[in-house]
Amino acid sequence: MQGNTPEKTTKLKLDEISSPMLAYLGDAVIELLVRRKLALDGVPNTGEANRLSHGYVTAKAQSEAVGRLEGLLTEREEDIYRRGRNHASKNCPRRSTPGQYHRATGLEALFGRLWLEHEFDRIEELFAAAYPACLGNPACFGNPACLNNTPCDKNTTDTEDENAPTT
C-alpha cells in the first residue's frame, strides 16, 4: 500500500477531507497539546493529568475556548471552523449541550486542518489564546479570571508573598 507523505498532500486532497475527519484529527492534536502542557506545567502523575485535562478537552471546555478565539481567526479559519461546527451529527456527549458539542467539533476541525497544512506556529498561537497559561494550574482550575486571560491571584511567582492581600 502506497502511503501519502505530508509533502505529497495537495490542497485539493485537503479540501476533500470531510469535516468529521478533520475534527477527528483535531481532537488528537488538541489532546497532544494538552498533555504536553500538563507535563511541562509539572503535573506529577497521569491520574492528576487526566483529571486536569478535562478543563481542556470536554465539549464544554472547547466551546468556551472558541469564545476566547473571537476576533483572532482569519476568514479562511472561520470558514473551516463553521464547516466543522455546522456538520450534522447525531452524537452529543451527555454532559454538554448540542451547541457546545457543535462549537467543540468546529474547533477540532480547525486544529485538524491546520495540522494537515503544517501550520504548527498558528496552532500554537491559537492554543495559547484558547487556553490561557494558568488554566493548567490546579489552583486556578475554573477561576473565571484565568479563563479570560486576566491576571489571576492564584498564579503567583515564588517571590510573592502568598499571604499578601490581592487587589
Buried (B, 14 or more C-beta within 10 A) or exposed (E): EEEEEEEEBEEEEEEEBEBBBBBBBBBEBBBEBBBEBBEEBEBEEEEEBEBBBEBBBBBBBBBBBBEBBEEEBEEEBBEBBBBBBEBEEEEBEEEBEEEBBBBBBBBBBBBBBBBBBEBEEBBEEBBEBBBBBBBBBEEBBEBEBBBEBEEBBBBBEEEEEEEEEEE
